[in-house]
Amino acid sequence: MDSVSESFPPLHYPLARRDDAIVHDYHGIFVPDPYNWLEDSNSEETKAFVKAQAALTSSVLAECGERERLRRTITAFFDHPRYETPFKRGGKYFYFHNSGLQSQSVLYIQTDLGSEPEVLLDPNALSEDGTVALNSAEISSDGKYLAYGLSSNGSDWVTIKVMRIVDKKPESDTISWVKFFPVVWSHDGKGFFYGRYPEPREGGNVDGGAETNIHLNHQICYHFLGTDQSEDLLCWKDPENPKHIFKAFVTEDGKYVTLAVIESAHPVNKLYYCDLSTLSGGLHDFKGCQDILPFIKLVDNFDAKYEVVANDDTDFIFLTNKEAPRRKLVRVNISKPEIWTDVVPEDERDVLESAYAVNGHQLLVCYLRDVKHILQVRDLKTGQFLHDLPIDMGTVTGISGKRNDAEIFFSFTSFLTPGVIYRCNLSYEAPEMKVFQDVFVPGFDRDEFQAKQVFVSSKDGTKAPMFIVSRKDIALNGSHPTLLYGYGAFNVSLTPSFNVGRIVIARHLGFVFCIANIRGGGEYGEEWHREGSLSKRQNSFDDFIAASEFLISSGYTNSKRLCIEGVSNGAFVVAACLNQRPELFGCALAHVGCMDMLRFHKFTIGYVWTSDYGCSDNEDDFQWLIKYSPLHNVKRPWEASSDSSIQYPPTMMLTGDHDDRVVPLHSLKLLATMQYVLCTSLEKSPQTNPIIVRIDFNAGHGAGLPTQKLIEEIADRYGFAAKVMGVSWND
C-alpha cells in the first residue's frame, strides 16, 4: 500500500499512556493489556483521550475535499418520502412515514385506506436534535391503546409510554429499564408483557447507554394499564441462569403466552407456555403474588430454535431448525407433546426465513434462494404449495397480515429499487397483488446502473456469493474505486437493499459497490452459519479476502482503490483482514466493531456472542481467539516483508459514545494500539497513512440515528475514502 501522506499534513497522534503493569493470565499465557484504562468510559483520562482523537479526526476530515459536496448531494437524495408497511389493528390502519429529511419517522393512523391520515405520534417533537427515537410501537388488539418505546442517544435502553388512541391522550404509565423485546399486549388490552433488567444500584443517575457493566437477570413482567411499574406482575425470572434472556409472545387467539428462553446469539431456544384461560381470575389475580406464572415446559433444552407461527387451540405450528439447517414448519399438539409432524419439510436448497398464518387457512412463507427472497402461499393444514407471489430479485421486508386477514401488505427493495409496498388480496382464487406505495427518489435513474451476482472461490474452494453494483458498461481495466462490504456472523443474511450513500458514490465518484455473503451469516442456513463460527471463524476472513482478490483479478479495481467496510461483526472482519493482509486494501472503514476478542464477554450483553466467537475463559477457545483478535494482532507489515513500503491502509474506525451493545472501548483500545505500534513508537515510521476514529456523540450502535446525523456520517466516511484513494467528483 503506497503512502497517501502527501494528501495530509503530518499527523501528530495524541500520546496515550501505556500501563504495562496490566497483564492477563489466559491458561498460563500472559497477555498485556496496556490500554485497559480505556475500559472506564467515565474516567477523565478516557474523556481527554476521546476529545483529542476527535480533534485529530476533525483536522483530517477538513482536508477531504469531496466531503461537503457529498453531504449536499446525499441530502438531496435523502429528501424523498419514505413509507413503512402498513398494519391493521382494531379495524384501523397504522404506518410510519418520513417526508424526507425528518430526523425520525412519524406514526400515522387511518380509519380506512381512503381516509385522510392523521399523525398519531411524532417522535421529532420529543427532542430538538432528533436523538430521542421511537424504538417500538405496539397497538393493542382492539386498537384502543398504543404502547411505545423511546430510546435516547442510540442506546438499547427503552422507556415505555402509553397513549389512548381515540383522543391521542398520553396516559400516566411509564416503564423503565426495558431492554430487548419491549411490548407484547395481552388480548384483552388491559396490559402488556415486557422484558427488563433490574434497576441499577445508581438508579436514575445512570447515563443509559454509556455504561459498560454486564447485564444480568433479565425478567419478563406484565404491566396493568393505569398502574405504577412497582405494581407490575413478575411473570418469569431465573436467578440460577442470570445470563438468560426471555422473549414473550401472545398467540393471536389470546389464549396462550409463550416464553422463549435464550442463552446466546445462537439460533436455539427453550420454549415454555402458559394457558391464560386456566387462570381463574386472569392475570389480575396474580397481582401482588410472589409466584411467577405457571409456565409449562414444552421444549426444555437448547437443541434448536422454535418460533410460534399459528395455533388452533392446543394445535401449534412452529418454524424450527430442528434437524433442518434450512428450517421447516412443524405441527405439535401441546397436550400430546411427544408427537411432532412436518407441515412444510426442509427445502433441498432454499432457506425458510419466515411464515405467517393469513386468510384463515393459508400460510404466507418467505424463502431465501441464493440470497434473494421468494414468496409463496401454502395451505395451513397440509403445507401444500398454492401460489407464487411474483416479485423481482431482491428483499422482502415488513410482512403485515393476521390470521383472519385476506388482505396483506409487504415491502420490497433491491439495490436499484428504493422501495415498493404491495397490497395483496388472498380472497380470490389467484392472489391479486397491486402496488400500494412506490418510493420515488429524485435524481435517481436505475437504468444508469447494473447489478449482478457472482460466486467467488474461497481459500478452501467454497463458493461464496457476492453482489456487484456499478454504472453500466464500465471497462474492467482495474481502475475503479470499489467498496466491499461484509458481515458474516450470527446467522444474519445480507440481502439486496437500496442505499442512498452507495448510489451517490457510484454515480458521482465512480465507485463499484459490492456485498460479500461470507460464511458465518445465514445465507444458506445453519450449515453456512456454523462454517464461519467458533474454530471456523477464519473461513469468514478467507471469504472476504477472496472477494477482494476477485475484484482485483477481474479488473474492477486495484489494491490502492479497494475500500473495505463493515459494521459491528463486519467491522471485526475488516479489522482482522487488515491485520492479515494490509497490503491488499486502499482504505478501511470499521463501524462499531468488536475488537478485543479476549474480553468482549465482560461488557453489557457481550456474553451472548460467545456462541459464535467462543470465550477466552475456555482454553480451546482462547487458542483460536488470540490468533485473530484484532487488538492482539497488530504488527508492522514492513518488518515481515522485503518491501519496506508496505503499511496499513488509511483506516477510519467509527463508534458512538452511547453504544451499549458493542461498547466504544473496543474501537478506542484498537485505535490506541494501532497508533502506538505503527506510528508513535517509532521515530520515523513507514506508517504515514492516517489511522483515526470518528466518534459520534449522543449516538449508539446505529439504531435510531437521526437523518441529519446519518447524512453527516456517510459524507465523512466516504469523503475520507475518496480523499485517500485519490477519487474526484464526476457530475
N, C-alpha and C positions, 0 to 999 in steps of 0.2 A: 504494500500500500504506500503510494507516494505521499509525501507530505503536502498538506494544504496550508502550511504555516504562512505562506505568502498571502493567504486570504485574510488573516487576522494579525493584529499586533501580538507580540509575545505575551502569553498568558501567565499571570502570576497567581498561582493557586494558593488559596488560604492554607496555612500550615495547620494541620490537625494533630493534636497531642497523641502520641502513641504510648499506650500503657503496656509495657512488655511484661508486667507482673501478672497480667490476666492470661492464664493458660488453663485449658480444659483437658481433663483426662478422659479419653474415649477408649476404654478397654485396653489401657496400657499405652496408648498412643497420645502424646501430648500435643495439643493444637493451640497455638497462640490466638488470642482474640484482642488485639491491641486497641480496637475501636469499640470495645464493649460499652464504653460510656455513652455512645450514641443511642443505646437502647433506652436511655432515660430521656424521653422527649420533652420533659418539663424542666430539665436542668438548664441553668443559664449558659453553660458551656455548649450544650447542643443547640440552643437557640442562637448563640453567636455564630456557630458553625453554619447553621441554616441561613442566617442573614448574609454572611459573607459569600456563601455559594450562590445565593440568589442574586447578589450584586454582580458577581462574575458572569453569571448566565445572561443577565441583562446587558452587560457590555458586549458579549458575543452576539446576542441577537440583534443588537443595534447595528452590527456590521452586515446583517443579512438583507441584502438589497431588495429581494423579491417578497419579503415578508409583508410589507404594507399592501402591495398590490394583491397578494394572496388574500389578505384579510378582507379587502374591499370586494374582490370577486366572489369569495366564498360567502360573504354576507349577502350579496345579490342572489346567489344561487339558493341560499337558505330561505330567502324571503318568498316562500310559496306556501299555500295552505296544505296542511297535513292532517290526516284523519286516522283514527284507530278503529278497529272493527266494532260496530255497534253491538250491544247486547240487550236482552229484554228481561225485565223483572216487573212483576205485578201489572202486566199489560202495557207498560211504558218502555220506551227505548232510551238508552243511555250511550253516550260515546264521548271520546276525547278528541279535541281539535286544537290545533295550533295555527294561528293565522299566518305565521311565517317566522317572525323574529321574537315572539313572546318567549320569556325565559322558561316557562313551564306550560305544558298543555292544559287546557281548560275542560272540565267535565260539563257536558250538556245533557239536557233531558228533552224528550219529545213525547207527547201523548200518543201520536202515531207518526208514521214516516212522512206524512204530508203536512204536518203541523209546523208552526214556527218553532225552532229550537230555542230553549231558554238556558241561560247559564245556571248550573246547579252549584258548582264550586270552582272558583278561580284561585288557584294557589299563588298566582302572581301578586295578589293583594296581601299575601301573608308576610312578605319581606321585600325591602326596597331593592335588594341586589339579586333576587331570584334564587337565593341559596336555601330556601325552605321548599322542599319538593314533596309532591304527593306520591308517597311510596306505594300506597294501595288504596283501593276504593271498592267496597263491597256493599251491595244493595241487599236488603232483606228480601226474602222470597215474596212477600206481599207488596214490595215496592214502597213501603212507608218510611223506611229509615236508611240513611247512608252512614256507614262506619268507615272512616277514612284515616289512613296512617300518614303522619307527617315526619319527615326526616330533615335534619339540618346539617348544612355544610358537608353533604355527601356521606354522612355516617350511616351505618346499618341500623342504628338505634331508631326506634319508631315510637311516636306518641300517637295514640288513637283518640280521635274525637268522633262525635256523633251529631248528625243533623236530621231533623224531621223534614221530609222531602216536600210535603204538601205546601208548607209556607216558608221553606228554606231556613227554618229557625234552628240555631245551634242548641243542642242540649248541654247539660252540665257535665256529662260523662267525660272523664279524662283518664286514659290508661297509659301508664308509663313503663319504661324498662322492657319494652317489647322488642324482640328480635327473632326473625325467621318465622314465616308462616303466620302473619298477623291475625286475620279475622276470618272466622267461619260461622255464619249465622245458624242458629237453630231454626227449624222450620216454622215454629210458631211466632218468630220475630220478636220474642221477648228478651233476647240477648244473644251473645256470641261467644264462641271459643276463641282463644288466642294463646300464643306461645310467648313466654317471658323468662327472664332471669331474675334472681333475687336482687333487690336494690343494693347497690354498692354501699359499703360502710360510710363512704363520704356523702351518700345521699345526693341531693341536688347540686352539690358543689362540684361534681364530676363534669369535666368537659367531654360530653359524649362524642366519641369518635377519635379523641386524642389519646385515650388510654390504651395501654398495651396488655393489661392483666388478662390472664387466661379466663375464658368464660366457662363456668361450671354450673351444674344443677339447673338445667332447663326444666321448665314446668309447663303444663297445659292448664289453663284456668278458664272459667266461664264467668262472663260479666252479665249481670242483670241490668237492663236499661234503667236509668234513673237512680242508680245507687253509687256509692263510693267504691273505688277499687279495693279498699280494705275489706269489703264485704264479699268480694268475688269468691267463687267456689273453686277450690283446688281440685282439679279433676285427675291429674296424674303427675307423679314425680317418682324418681328412682335414685335416692341418695347413694345406693350401693354402686351405681354406674353414673357418676357425676358428669361424664363427658357425652352421654347420650343426648340426642336431640329428638324432639317429638313433633309430629305433624298430625293435626286433627282434620277430619273430613266428615261432613254430614251427608248422608245419602239423599237423593232427590225426593224420596218419599218421606223424609224427615224422621224415619223410624230409628235409624242407627247412626251412631257416631263411631267412626273408625279411628284407630291410632296407629300411625306408622312410627316405629322406633328405629332411629337411625344412629349408627355408631361412627360413620365415616362418610367420605365422599364416594365410596364405592357403591355401585348400584345394587345394594341389598338392604332389606329392612325386615324387622319383625312386623307382624300385623295383628292387632287386637281389635275387638269391637264391643260396644255396649248397646244393648237394646233399650232405647229410651222409653219405649212403651211399657216396659216392665217396672219402671219406677212409679210406684202408685201415686205419689204426689208430684211427679215430674222432678225436674232439676231443682225446683224451689225447695223441696223437702230436704235436699242435701245442704242447703244454705246453713252455715254455722256448724255443720257436722265436720268432724275430724277425719272421716273416712273419705278416701278417693272413690271415684266411680267404679262400679263393679264390671270392669272390662274382662272379657273372655279372650283367652289367648288362642287365636286361630293358627297363626304361624309364630313359633317361639324360638326361631333360630335365624341366623344371618346367612341363609343359603342362597337367596335370590331376592329380586325386587318384586313387590306386589303393589299395583295401583288399582283402586276401585274404578270400574268403568260404568257399571249399572247393577241394579238388583231388582228382582221381583220378590218382595218379602224376604225369605231366607235364601233365595236362589241368587247367587252373586256371579258376576263376570269380572275377572281381573286381567289386567295386562301384566305379563311377567316375563322374566328371562330365565325362569326355572327350566333347566335342561334345554334352553333355547337362546343361544347367544344373540340371535337376531330378533328375539321376542315373539310372543304369541299371545292369544287370548284363551283363557281357560274358564271353566264354569265349576262352581262348587256350591253345594247346599250346606250352609254353615251349621245346620242341625245334623248333617252327616259329613263331617269334615274329612273323612278318610277317602272320599271318592272325588277325584278331580278329573275332568274330561276336557279335551281340546275343543274349542269353538272355531278358532282360526289358527291352524297349525303354523309353526315357524316356516317362513318362506325360504326357498333354497338360496336366494341371493339378496333379497331386499330386507331392510331393517324396518320393523313395525314401530313407528315412533309414537303414535298416539291413536286413541279410539274414543268415540263419543256415541252414546245412545241417543238417537234422534227419531223423530217421526213415528213414535210409538213402538215400532217393531224393527227398526233399522239401525245399522251401525255406520258411522262415517269414520273410515280408517285412513290414516296418513302413513305412507311408506317412504323410505329414503332409498333411492336407486342410484348408485354411483353419484352420491352427494347431491341429488336433485329429488324434489318431492313429487309424489303422485298421490291422488285422492281416489278412493273407491267407496261405493255404497254397498254394504253387505246386509244379509239377513241377520237380525239379532239372535234368533234362536238357533239357526243352523250354521251361521257363518258363511253361507253361500254367497258368492260374488253376484252382484246385481248390475252395477253400473260403474263406469269410469266417469269422473268429472274432469272435463278437458281443461288442462292448464298448460302453460308454457314451461320451459325448463327454468326452474328457479325454486323459490322457498315459499311455503305456506305458513302463515302466522295467524294468531288470534282467531282460531275457530270458535264460533259462537253459536250455540244451539242447545236446547234442552230436550229431555225425553219426549215431551208432548208437542214439540215444535216441528211442524213440517217446513218452516222457514228457517234457514241457517245462513250465516254470514261467515266469510273468511277473507283474509287479506293475502295478497301475493306480491312478491318483489323478486327482482333479479338484478344482476349487475347493470343492466340497461333499462330496467323498468322501475321508476321511482316508487310506484305503489298503486295497486288496484284492489278495491274491495268488491267482492262478488256477493250477490244475493241469490240464494238458490232455493227453489221451491221443490220439495220432495213429494208433494201430494199427487203429482202427475205420474203416469206410467213410466215416462222418461223424465229425469230431473230437468227442471227449467232453470238455467243459470244465466244471470244477467249482470252486467257491470253496474254496481251501485255507486261507487265513487272512483274516480280516476285522477291520480295526482299528476299535475302538470308543473314542470319546472321550467320557468322562463330561461331561455338561452341554451337549454339542453336539447340536442338533436341526436337521438340514438343511432341514426344512420351514419354518424361520423365514426362510430366505434364498432369493434368486433370483439366477441368473447368466445373462447374455446376452452376445451378441457384436454389435457394431455396426461399421460401416465409415465412417471419417472422411475427408472430403476435405481433402487437404493443400494447401499453397500452390500447387503446380503441377497440382492436380487429381487426383493419385494417391489411390486409396482405400486407407487403412491400417486394418487391423483393430484392434479394441480390445475387451477383455472388461470387463464391468461387473458387479460383485457387490455386492448390498445386501440390507438387510432387505426383506421382501416388502411390496408395496403402499405404497412411500414416495411422498409427494407431491412432484412436481417443482416446488418453489417456490423453488429457488435457495438453500436454507438449510443443506444437509447438508455437514458436513466430509467432504472427499474426498481420498483418497490415490491419486496417479497414479504408476505405476512403469514404467520402460522400460529398455532396454539398447541394442540396435541396433548390433551390430558382430560381426566375426569369424565370420559365418555361424551365430551362435547363435540358436536359436529359443526364445522364451518361451511355453511351453505351460501349460495349466491344471494347478495343483497346490494341494494343501491347505497352508495356512499358519496356524498357531495364532495368531500375533500379529495377523494381519489379521482373523481371525474374532472375536477378542476385542474389537478396537476397533470392528468393525462392530456387534457385539451390544451392547456397553456404552457406547460413545461415539458411536454413530450414524453411523460412517463408511461411506461408499461407497468400495470399493477397486477400482482399475482397472489393467489391464495393457495398455500400448500396444505393439503389434507394429510398431515403426518400422523404416524401411529401414536396411540395414546388417546386419540379422540374416539368418537362413536360412529364414524362414517360407515363402517362395515360391521357394527355390532360389538358385542363384548369381546370377541377374539381380537379385533383391531385395537380395542382399548388396552387389553392386557399385554399386547405385544409392545406397547410403549410405556409400561408401568413397572415400578419396582426395579428388579435387577435388569429389566429390559429397557430401561429409560434411554439408554444410548441409542436405541433404534430411532427415537424421535429426532435426536440431533443428526443422526446419519441421514434420515429422510430429508431434513431441512437443508443440510449441506448438499445432498444430491440434487435437490430442486435448484439450489443456487448454481451448481456446476452445469446443470442442464441449460439454464437461461444464458449462461456464458457460451457454452459449446454450440448452442443452437443459433447464436448470432443475435440474440436480443440485446445483450449488454456486455459489459466487461467489469472486472473486479473494481475498477475505480468508480463505476457508476451504478453499482448494485447496493441499494439501501435495504437493510433488513429491519423488520418492525414486529413487535409483539406486545400484547397486553396481558398482565397477570402471569399465568403459566407461560404464555407466549413470550413474555419478557425474559423469563427464566431460560427458555430455549435460545433466545437471541444472545443472552449473556454467556451461556455455556458454549455456543458456537463461536462467539468472539474469542473465547479462551482457546478453543481447539483449532480454529482456522482464521486468525486475524487478518491474514493477507488476502482472504477471499472477498472481503467486503469493502465498500467505499463509504458507508455510513451505517450507524446503528441507532435505532430508536427503541428504547425499552421502557414500557409503561408499567408502573405499579407492580414490579416483579418480586418474586420470592427468591432472594439471592443468598441467604445464609441457610443452606440445607441441613446444617447440623443443629440449628436452634429454632427453626420456624415453628415447631410444635409447642413452644413455650409461650406464645403470644396469641391473645384473643381466641380465635377459632381455628388456629393453625393445626391443631391436633387432628382435625378431621381429614387432613390431606395425607396423613401417613399411609392411608390405603393405596395411594398412587405413588408416593415417594419412598415409603419406608420411614424409619425413625432411628436416629443415631444412638438411642438408648439400647438398640439391638445391635450386637456386634456384626452380624452378617450384613445388616442394612448399612451400618456405618461404612463398611468396606466399599460399597458402591457409591454412597453419597459423597464421600471425601474425594472420589475420582472426578466428579463433575460439578460439585458445588461451586457456583460462580465466584463466591467470596474467597474460596480457598485454592483457586487455580489460576489466579492472575500471574502471568510470567512475562518476562521481557523477551519478545519473539526474536529480536535481533541477536540474542545470545545463543539461540538454538538453530540458527540458520547461517549459511555462508553469505547471505545477503544482509548486510548490516543496516539497510534502509527500511527493512520490514518493521512496521509498527502497528499498533491498534488503529483502526479507522476512527474518524471523528464519531464521538459517541455522546448521545443525549439520553440520560435517564429522566423519567417523569414520575412524579409521585404527588400525593395530596396530603396535606398536614393532618387531615381528619380521616385518613384511610384506616378503618379499624378492621379490615379484612386481611389485606397484606400490608402490615404496618410499615410506615416510611423508613424505619430503621434499616430495613433490607437494602433499599437504594442508597441510603446515606453511608452505611458501612462499606458497601462495594465501591461507592464513589471515592471515599477516603482511601481505600486500599489501592484502587487503580491510580489515583493521582500520586500516591506515595511511591508505589513500586515502579511505575512507568515514568514519572516526572520529577517529583521534588526530591527523591532520594539520590539523584544523580546531578552532578554539576552541569554537564552538558548532555542532556538526554536526547537520544534519537526520536523520542516521542514528542513530536511537535503538533500532532493533530489534537484538537480540543477534546477534553473529557469533562462534561458538565452535567448538571442536573437542573431540570425545570420543576420547581416546587410550586404547586397550586395551593394557595392559602384558602381556607374555608371550603375545601373540596375533599372528596374521599376516593373511593375505588373507581368511580366513573359514573355510577347511577345518580340521576337527578341533577346532573351538571347543567346549569343554566345555558341557554342557547349562546349568549354572548361569550361566556367562558369557553364553551366548546369551540366556537369560531376562532377565538384567540389562540387556543391551544393548537388547533390544526395549522393555522398560519405560522405559528412559531416553529413547530417541528418540521413542517415541510419547507418553510423558508430556510431553516438551518440546513436541511438536506440539499436544497438547491444550491446554497452557497458553497458548501464543502465539496460538492460534486461538479461544480462549475456549470450549472444549468441556468439558462437565461429564458426570459419570457417570450412567448410567441402568441400574438393575437390571432 
